[in-house]
């Protein structure tokens, strides 16, 4: 693997034990498991950010629940 950086992380003993179990079960090294978990966490945080932005955008146009969506669809279809 190129372009990598070694870091030191302190985790609780229970989490370290689970990491060791995963390492054996998944047949991956600790670095791979932690890197994969961190990547998924970063993607989840990005998704949550997009979700907040989208929620603010739809509230700005008056959409608060499913009935508002249905109303907008009906208005759109009636306008065609």
Backbone bond lengths (Angstrom), bond angles and torsions (degrees), N, CA, C in turn:
res aa  C-N    CA-C-N  psi(-1)  N-CA   C-N-CA  omega(-1)  CA-C   N-CA-C  phi
1 X - - - 1.449 - - 1.529 108.21 -
2 X 1.292 117.14 129.48 1.467 120.04 179.03 1.519 110.10 -103.42
3 X 1.292 115.34 165.13 1.462 121.98 -179.58 1.522 111.91 56.41
4 X 1.301 116.22 56.66 1.457 121.38 178.46 1.517 109.67 -119.85
5 X 1.325 114.84 160.93 1.459 120.80 178.12 1.515 108.24 -135.65
6 X 1.293 117.06 132.17 1.459 121.81 176.60 1.523 108.70 -82.03
7 X 1.329 115.88 135.36 1.465 121.44 177.44 1.528 108.66 -132.10
8 X 1.306 115.74 163.06 1.462 121.58 175.74 1.523 107.22 -114.40
9 X 1.330 115.47 130.77 1.462 120.86 -178.62 1.522 108.11 -129.88
10 X 1.314 116.06 135.81 1.458 121.44 175.65 1.522 108.34 -102.77
11 X 1.338 116.66 126.02 1.461 121.08 179.89 1.529 109.20 -130.69
12 X 1.322 116.77 157.13 1.467 119.72 178.36 1.542 110.98 -61.50
13 X 1.319 115.54 152.77 1.468 120.83 -179.11 1.526 112.92 -55.61
14 X 1.332 117.13 -40.15 1.465 120.53 -179.17 1.527 111.14 -62.91
15 X 1.326 116.18 -39.77 1.462 120.61 178.99 1.529 110.38 -70.21
16 X 1.318 116.93 -36.75 1.468 120.68 176.83 1.522 110.37 -63.99
17 X 1.328 116.38 -40.23 1.469 120.15 177.83 1.524 110.52 -63.98
18 X 1.316 116.68 -41.30 1.474 120.34 178.01 1.523 110.46 -65.62
19 X 1.305 117.26 -38.74 1.462 121.34 177.02 1.529 110.27 -61.44
20 X 1.319 116.66 -42.11 1.469 120.29 178.06 1.529 111.10 -64.50
21 X 1.335 117.05 -40.04 1.474 120.01 177.10 1.525 110.61 -64.06
22 X 1.336 116.07 -43.90 1.463 119.89 178.34 1.516 111.95 -61.78
23 X 1.310 115.28 -38.97 1.461 120.53 -179.79 1.526 109.99 -58.03
24 X 1.314 116.88 -43.37 1.463 121.27 179.99 1.524 111.32 -72.38
25 X 1.338 116.74 -44.02 1.463 121.23 -178.35 1.517 112.07 -66.08
26 X 1.322 116.35 -46.28 1.470 121.99 -176.21 1.529 112.17 -83.70
27 X 1.323 116.23 -12.89 1.465 122.15 -176.04 1.531 110.89 54.95
28 X 1.330 114.01 46.80 1.461 122.55 176.93 1.522 107.65 -128.19
29 X 1.331 116.08 158.01 1.459 117.70 176.48 1.531 109.58 -83.09
30 X 1.316 115.47 165.20 1.470 121.32 -177.50 1.524 111.42 -57.86
31 X 1.310 116.80 -41.35 1.465 120.25 -178.83 1.521 111.13 -59.47
32 X 1.324 117.26 -43.06 1.467 120.76 -179.87 1.519 111.46 -63.85
33 X 1.321 116.46 -43.12 1.468 120.78 -179.14 1.524 110.39 -64.88
34 X 1.328 116.59 -46.58 1.468 120.58 -179.31 1.527 110.38 -66.36
35 X 1.323 118.20 -41.15 1.466 120.94 179.21 1.529 110.60 -62.80
36 X 1.329 116.84 -42.35 1.463 120.92 178.73 1.530 111.01 -64.10
37 X 1.321 116.07 -43.31 1.468 120.48 179.37 1.524 111.08 -64.01
38 X 1.320 117.18 -42.12 1.460 120.96 179.42 1.523 111.03 -66.03
39 X 1.324 116.69 -40.30 1.467 120.69 178.03 1.530 110.46 -61.04
40 X 1.333 116.39 -45.11 1.467 120.07 178.23 1.525 111.15 -63.37
41 X 1.329 117.76 -38.83 1.463 121.54 178.75 1.529 110.79 -64.00
42 X 1.325 116.62 -44.14 1.470 120.82 179.13 1.528 109.79 -62.40
43 X 1.332 117.70 -43.63 1.466 121.02 178.68 1.524 110.74 -63.66
44 X 1.345 117.34 -39.68 1.461 121.08 178.47 1.522 110.89 -63.34
45 X 1.345 116.42 -42.35 1.472 119.94 178.13 1.520 111.10 -62.82
46 X 1.342 117.32 -40.65 1.462 120.64 177.11 1.520 110.46 -62.77
47 X 1.324 117.09 -43.53 1.464 121.28 178.18 1.526 110.56 -59.83
48 X 1.323 116.47 -46.10 1.468 119.70 179.49 1.526 110.72 -61.31
49 X 1.320 118.29 -37.12 1.460 121.49 176.59 1.523 111.36 -64.05
50 X 1.338 116.73 -45.28 1.471 120.58 177.01 1.515 110.36 -62.12
51 X 1.330 116.13 -39.50 1.460 120.80 179.64 1.533 110.97 -62.41
52 X 1.325 117.36 -42.34 1.476 121.04 177.86 1.528 110.58 -63.51
53 X 1.343 116.04 -43.27 1.472 120.04 178.87 1.524 111.14 -62.63
54 X 1.322 116.78 -43.91 1.461 120.79 179.79 1.525 110.96 -64.41
55 X 1.324 116.76 -41.44 1.457 120.60 178.99 1.524 110.84 -61.59
56 X 1.318 116.80 -41.59 1.466 120.17 178.33 1.526 110.81 -65.62
57 X 1.333 116.73 -39.09 1.468 120.57 -179.27 1.526 111.46 -65.89
58 X 1.325 117.56 -42.60 1.466 118.63 -179.30 1.523 111.63 -73.06
59 X 1.324 117.13 -32.63 1.469 118.55 175.06 1.520 110.34 -64.68
60 X 1.331 116.63 -34.30 1.467 120.98 -179.80 1.524 112.07 -64.32
61 X 1.331 116.93 -25.78 1.474 119.18 177.97 1.528 111.68 -101.79
62 X 1.335 116.38 11.90 1.459 120.28 173.09 1.516 115.74 88.45
63 X 1.309 117.81 22.28 1.468 120.60 177.84 1.524 108.30 -102.50
64 X 1.332 115.06 116.37 1.455 120.37 -179.08 1.523 112.77 -120.60
65 X 1.336 116.85 -24.19 1.461 119.59 178.12 1.530 109.85 -154.46
66 X 1.332 116.78 -174.81 1.462 121.28 -176.06 1.524 113.08 -62.27
67 X 1.321 116.46 -31.73 1.468 118.34 -179.81 1.534 110.67 -65.42
68 X 1.331 116.80 -33.59 1.471 119.91 176.36 1.531 110.79 -67.64
69 X 1.309 116.97 -38.03 1.463 120.55 177.55 1.521 109.38 -63.55
70 X 1.328 116.53 -47.05 1.466 120.71 179.03 1.524 111.17 -59.91
71 X 1.341 116.88 -40.91 1.458 121.05 178.59 1.526 111.24 -61.77
72 X 1.325 116.99 -45.24 1.464 120.81 -179.42 1.521 111.21 -65.08
73 X 1.334 116.72 -40.51 1.470 119.87 177.42 1.520 109.70 -62.41
74 X 1.324 117.12 -44.37 1.468 120.91 179.64 1.527 110.31 -62.25
75 X 1.313 117.48 -44.76 1.466 121.07 178.90 1.530 110.88 -62.49
76 X 1.313 117.01 -40.56 1.460 121.30 179.67 1.522 110.81 -64.50
77 X 1.333 115.90 -46.22 1.470 119.82 -179.16 1.523 111.28 -67.01
78 X 1.303 117.78 -34.83 1.454 121.01 179.57 1.523 110.60 -69.72
79 X 1.302 117.61 -28.04 1.456 122.32 -179.70 1.512 113.83 -77.20
80 X 1.326 117.84 -12.93 1.476 121.24 -177.91 1.500 111.91 -87.80
